[in-house]
Amino acid sequence: MTGLPTDGQVIDPEPMLLAPALQPLLAYWKSRCDAERLPARADIDPLDIPRLLPFLYLVDVEHQTGGTMPYRFRYRLVGTGIVERNGGDPTGHYLDDFENRPFHETIVADYARCAAERRPVAASRRFMDSSGRHWPYQRLVLPLSENGLDVNMLLGGNAFADKPETNGRLGR
């Protein structure tokens, strides 16, 4: 995984910074945008990008008032490749249902930044799978909006390294 800083976010990433598997997702999303409005969920047809389906996800963004977080995130759909890697299917669950997992805070940070700034967020991260192996991966999170302005859903994709790390780094 090259191009992005390790354990860091990049807003509006250049395609060449992304893993090759994520570059078509960014290009597809950009093709659905116009100068004034974000694309809506209805503008996205997963069948247009079938090769990416196992590593895509959709997340509902619920706006909250009060509390420490302005958003709450619920997994609407999670691809089979991500489910297999994670050892479970979070579809239908809120992200805060998993707040005890080591990588929870980085997911919240990436999703919240994408929702707040209404722009793509890419990150180079690590996570620990259900077998205890640590995997580097890149995450790309893209904003969607029913009204073209307010983010109400995120379209995301993950690109995992071909093999887990062998140096024992903690998952993130």
Secondary structure by P-SEA (a helix, b strand, c coil): cccccccccccccccccccccaaaaaaaaaaaccccccccccccccccccccccccbbbbbbbbcccccccccccccccaaaaaaaccccccccccccccccaaaaaaaaaaaaaaacbbbbbbbbbbccccbbbbbbbbbbbbbcccccccbbbbbbbbcccccccccccc
